[in-house]
């Protein structure tokens, strides 16, 4: 088993909504006490419904957003103890691929300048060396060097995402957050980009935090999976464990909602969630999932379940499911 590359302990990010004349201040608990370990050269997928805090967690771990509480350690170093200069140097090892390939690239910059920007920011070398590196980056992601002088609007969505990946790899990072990196792409293009990410991981020894809501992608791409609900981690395990034997009811409902390609299975009854997600500004007492859980009992309404660890499997449930 490889060593832990990056970890979070008790990590929280709360947003305070300003109070008005007739209303008190409210707090949105986007991320609320998350513990997480990601090992070297693995792909850790973070899944959950929209608004559960996946993107916020990824950005807080990169310190793109400052935490409210908790710690993030990269190779044992607490990132939040680093001053501005030390954190700037650390950013070479920590990168992100954004969700929208149309919004994440500056439309007024040529591709050469987009790729050169992080290189210049970290003092990569001379302009000749930077231009050579930009060509190498396009080669890495399967694009021709002759495209360096074009603008983003001259590329398709899949090509733009490849450019976003190339930019993230410019300074040879070790840890890359892929924030819904394929969700805006057609299915066939998704497969090409996922294959590219897998090949780059093998070549460059990368570690991925893969944020997504598409469980069909997760099953093919991830080594381990973490399931989030309303800012908390409710289950963590290997991909095979999560899909073959989900222990948390929320995980079971997520997996059951995945569309089935076999037409003979589509008519079979599947457990479906009912009710609305509670507001992150007005969280229910006890287990946050109890308002939608058909297995909830009295203790679930009054006492929040603690994370239990069993042989690498983590679940936060008073009554975890069995096979």
HELIX and SHEET records of a PDB file:
HELIX    1   1 UNK A   54  UNK A   61  1                                   8    
HELIX    2   2 UNK A   79  UNK A   81  5                                   3    
HELIX    3   3 UNK A   84  UNK A   90  1                                   7    
HELIX    4   4 UNK A   91  UNK A   93  5                                   3    
HELIX    5   5 UNK A  111  UNK A  121  1                                  11    
HELIX    6   6 UNK A  127  UNK A  140  1                                  14    
HELIX    7   7 UNK A  145  UNK A  149  5                                   5    
HELIX    8   8 UNK A  152  UNK A  154  5                                   3    
HELIX    9   9 UNK A  157  UNK A  168  1                                  12    
HELIX   10  10 UNK A  187  UNK A  204  1                                  18    
HELIX   11  11 UNK A  215  UNK A  221  1                                   7    
HELIX   12  12 UNK A  239  UNK A  244  1                                   6    
HELIX   13  13 UNK A  249  UNK A  256  1                                   8    
HELIX   14  14 UNK A  298  UNK A  302  1                                   5    
SHEET    1   A 4 UNK A  26  UNK A  39  0                                        
SHEET    2   A 4 UNK A   4  UNK A  17 -1                                        
SHEET    3   A 4 UNK A  69  UNK A  74 -1                                        
SHEET    4   A 4 UNK A  77  UNK A  78 -1                                        
SHEET    1   B 8 UNK A  94  UNK A  97  0                                        
SHEET    2   B 8 UNK A 175  UNK A 179  1                                        
SHEET    3   B 8 UNK A 207  UNK A 211  1                                        
SHEET    4   B 8 UNK A  43  UNK A  47  1                                        
SHEET    5   B 8 UNK A 224  UNK A 229  1                                        
SHEET    6   B 8 UNK A 232  UNK A 238 -1                                        
SHEET    7   B 8 UNK A 313  UNK A 315 -1                                        
SHEET    8   B 8 UNK A 308  UNK A 310 -1                                        
END                                                                             
